[in-house]
Amino acid sequence: MFDSGVGGLAVLIETHRLLPDEDILYYADSAYFPYGSRPPEQIRERAAAVTRILLDRGARLIVVACNTATSAAIAYLRETFDVPFVGMEPALKPAAERTLAGKVALLVTPQTARGQKLAALIDRYGAEVAVRTIAAPDLAERVEAGAIDDPATRALVRAYVAPVRASGADVLALGCTHYAFLRSMIEEEAGDGVLVIEPSAAVARQAVRVLDSLGPRERRASGGRVLYLTSGNDAAFAAVRARLEAAGAALPPGVAEVPRAEEG
Ligand code: DGL
């Protein structure tokens, strides 16, 4: 699976919980973070380059653990590579089902906000409910820096959820994997009347369904291994993971390397 950085780790945690015997490669494209401020062509290029790296290492299924990359690149990836992809999109369908006020809000990156995929999703599910899309240009950066419990991040979150409250929306869907790590803070700032929906667990369940459709799974008796890879700096990636863990994220321990001969 891959993301522009550490956001997809929320999906990794859920996937590893469901597939403890499966080897998982997690690729953080940190050298190109943030995807949310890049043009779609660049995101497609990066998504394809990362997919090649994962396929080279024996991946049988690719989880695009990033809303922005899914929005900009998943159609292209499916056309280009002969491997199943699981992507993510803002949880507008469950949000529309859960709202009592008939108003929902989505918190996304600027690129996801501009994308045609979101417009199509709003056309499909937003017919009966009012949808307020909030683009947050700088919130994923806070998580990418590991600053998930500091006052500056809280001030930003407060500013982004203010329009949710003002609009009267009673459901807020988190449409960027990085925001999963801010879930408690977002819930606190949104207040009791707002249900926050975060889709990592649903994406992990979908990954299991797709994997099972590929045939019987090989189970490693000693448990699946998780290999953390990055296009950025390994030590910096490890340091941010440590910060997320210190703040309570249950990240699976990583191995130094998965021997290539055993892959696939
Ligand atoms: N994690 C990415 C997502 O789910 C966004 C972060 C970025 O802007 O790169 O949309």
Residues whose N, C-alpha, C, O or C-beta is under 5 A from the ligand:
A	BS01	DGL	D3 S4 G7 F33 P34 Y35 G36 S37 A65 C66 N67 T68 T109 A140 G175 C176 T177 H178
